[in-house]
Amino acid sequence: MATQTTVDRREDSYVLLDGDEEVVVLAFEPAGEGVVALTHTVTREDRQGEGLAGRLVGAVLDDLRGRGLHLRPDCAYVASYLEDHPDQQDLVAG
């Protein structure tokens, strides 16, 4: 189970860190003016099933909202997350 996790925004990904270990990576790329395509989520195999990917996606959506950006959910996990969190649908680029 995660002890102290932090989210690190990098050039082309967001990373959920447990200490200094990367446990989940969510890749993104620019997709037009004010839009970010969330393309792929990978959770380290030995950490799957802990809810860490959902924690990262939630943090990413908060970051995008705070920066006034919208998203394109190219990643199946992100699309599924959005189905389960209809209150976040306003972030999806129209």
PyMOL commands that set and color helices and strands:
alter all, ss='L'
color gray80, all
select helices_A, chain A and resi 45-47+52-66+76-84+86-91
alter helices_A, ss='H'
color red, helices_A
select strands_A, chain A and resi 5-9+13-18+21-30+35-43+70-73
alter strands_A, ss='S'
color yellow, strands_A
deselect
rebuild
show_as cartoon
